[in-house]
Amino acid sequence: MIQLDFPDHERPALRGRLNQGKSIITTRVDADRGQCRPGMIVKTPFGPMRVIQVTYVPCLAQHPFLKELTTEQIRQCIGQPMDVIELALM
């Protein structure tokens, strides 16, 4: 089973969304990209989660949540293809 981790500073906001019954979105680049498929179960700090959707994004300008990304997240994504992954608690 694939392990997806999240930075400590992002976890409270993500936990809040999950507590409200909402899904969470994560962007993966480099070696993390291409590993998830819809329907897969992945390990996370929040427990096992189901991959709902995976969207391939070829460049940062096409990221569906670009305005919500932090400067650090943008820096990590520049010049790289990425997967935008929607996850939900099981």
C-alpha positions as CSV (number, residue, x, y, z in Angstrom):
1,M,0.0,0.0,0.0
2,I,1.3,3.4,-0.9
3,Q,2.1,5.9,1.9
4,L,1.2,9.6,1.3
5,D,2.5,12.0,3.8
6,F,1.7,15.7,4.4
7,P,3.7,18.5,6.0
8,D,2.9,19.0,9.7
9,H,1.8,22.6,9.2
10,E,-0.9,21.4,6.6
11,R,-2.4,18.6,8.8
12,P,-4.7,20.7,11.0
13,A,-6.5,22.2,8.0
14,L,-6.7,18.9,6.2
15,R,-8.0,17.2,9.4
16,G,-10.7,20.0,9.6
17,R,-11.9,19.2,6.1
18,L,-12.0,15.5,6.8
19,N,-13.9,16.1,10.1
20,Q,-16.5,18.0,8.0
21,G,-16.9,15.0,5.8
22,K,-15.1,16.7,2.9
23,S,-12.4,15.2,0.7
24,I,-8.9,16.6,0.5
25,I,-6.7,17.4,-2.5
26,T,-2.9,16.8,-2.7
27,T,-0.5,17.6,-5.5
28,R,2.3,15.1,-6.2
29,V,5.4,15.6,-8.3
30,D,8.6,13.6,-9.0
31,A,8.7,10.0,-7.7
32,D,5.2,10.4,-6.1
33,R,3.6,11.2,-9.4
34,G,1.9,8.3,-11.3
35,Q,1.5,6.0,-8.3
36,C,-2.1,6.6,-7.5
37,R,-5.2,5.4,-9.4
38,P,-8.9,6.0,-8.6
39,G,-10.2,3.4,-6.2
40,M,-6.8,2.7,-4.6
41,I,-6.5,2.7,-0.8
42,V,-3.5,4.6,0.5
43,K,-2.0,5.1,3.9
44,T,-2.0,8.6,5.3
45,P,-1.4,10.3,8.7
46,F,-5.2,10.4,8.9
47,G,-5.7,6.7,8.4
48,P,-6.4,4.7,5.2
49,M,-8.0,6.8,2.5
50,R,-9.5,6.1,-0.9
51,V,-8.3,7.8,-4.0
52,I,-11.3,9.4,-5.6
53,Q,-9.8,11.1,-8.6
54,V,-6.4,11.6,-10.2
55,T,-5.9,14.5,-12.6
56,Y,-2.7,14.8,-14.6
57,V,-1.5,18.4,-14.8
58,P,1.3,19.0,-17.3
59,C,2.4,22.4,-16.0
60,L,1.9,24.7,-13.1
61,A,-0.2,27.2,-15.1
62,Q,-2.9,24.5,-15.6
63,H,-3.1,23.5,-11.9
64,P,-6.8,23.7,-10.9
65,F,-6.0,25.2,-7.5
66,L,-3.1,27.4,-8.4
67,K,-4.4,30.4,-6.4
68,E,-4.5,28.3,-3.3
69,L,-0.9,27.0,-3.4
70,T,1.7,28.4,-1.1
71,T,4.9,29.9,-2.4
72,E,6.7,26.8,-1.3
73,Q,4.3,24.5,-3.1
74,I,4.6,26.5,-6.3
75,R,8.4,26.3,-6.0
76,Q,8.2,22.5,-5.8
77,C,5.9,22.3,-8.9
78,I,7.6,24.7,-11.3
79,G,8.7,23.0,-14.5
80,Q,7.3,19.6,-13.5
81,P,4.3,17.6,-14.5
82,M,2.1,16.6,-11.5
83,D,-0.9,14.7,-10.3
84,V,-3.7,16.4,-8.4
85,I,-5.2,13.7,-6.3
86,E,-8.6,13.8,-4.4
87,L,-8.7,11.6,-1.3
88,A,-11.6,10.7,1.0
89,L,-11.7,8.8,4.3
90,M,-13.0,5.3,4.1
